[in-house]
Amino acid sequence: MNTRTVMHDADIARALTRISHEILESNKGPEGLVLLGIPTRGVTLANRIGPLVSEFGGAPVPVGSLDVTMYRDDLHRNPTRAPRRTEIPAGGIDGKVVVLIDDVLFSGRSIRAALDALQDIGRPAAVRLATLIDRGHRELPIRPDFVGKNLPSARDERVNVRLAETDGVEEVTIES
């Protein structure tokens, strides 16, 4: 197996700072924003982006998590997947601009599941998507609004995002 590192800790930090600024610009400020991370690493990224958006925007931005396990279309292939916690900030999502945050965008199926899960929780004014890595190969018409790095890859390659909070190391690698 051949593994190469494509992002180090400084690259990841820079990408998250840029995404935070882009979210603020797109929304014309922090008002009405809610950030929801998709477990596992999307939650970690949301918990990093939230304070940055709050700092740059000058106002607190609520951060939560959105478990999509029960909305996935591949549960029959992986029925032992354990659901994670969904934590919606106190103000809810109705009428808010919700930014879904995930680590890697590949087929788009996790994001489709997230959109279905959001429907059961409330009615946002708009839904945006931020992802650290966009590797292409979409199976659904889903495109991120905010991207840390476009990383063209072969279908049989594996993109791994490792973050200090969950993995003890900070990097993005491709395995072929």
C-alpha positions, 0 to 999 in steps of 0.5 A: 500500500502506498500512502502519501500525505497531502495536507499537514496541520498548518495546511488544515488550519489554513483551510479552516480559517479560509472556510470560516471567512468564506462562510461569513462573507457568503452569509454577510455576517454571523447572524442567523448561522448554525453550524452542524457537523456530521459525525465523526470528523465533521463534528470536530471540524465544526467545533473548530470552525465555529469559534473562528466564525464567531471570532471573525464575525464578532458574534457567537455562532451556534454549533451542533451535530447531526447524526445521519446514520438512520437516514443512510441508504447503505444501512443494509450493507453495514447494519452494525453502524452505531448511531451518534448524538444529534445536538441541535443548538437551543435556537433550533434551525427554523429560519436559519442558514444551516452550514453542514460540515463534513470531512470528505465529500465523495459520492454525496450520499452522506450529505443526502442523508443529512438533508433528509435528517434536517427535514425531520428537525426543522425548516432552515432558510437555507442549507450550505455545505462545507467540506475539508476535502472534495475528492470528486466522484459524485453519485448525486447532484451535490456540490459543496459551497466551501471547500478546504482542498479539491483533491482529485483521486481515483475511485479505488484510492482512500482519502483519510482525514486524521485530526488530533482530537480523534486520531492523535495526529493532524493530516490528510493522506491518500492510500492507493 
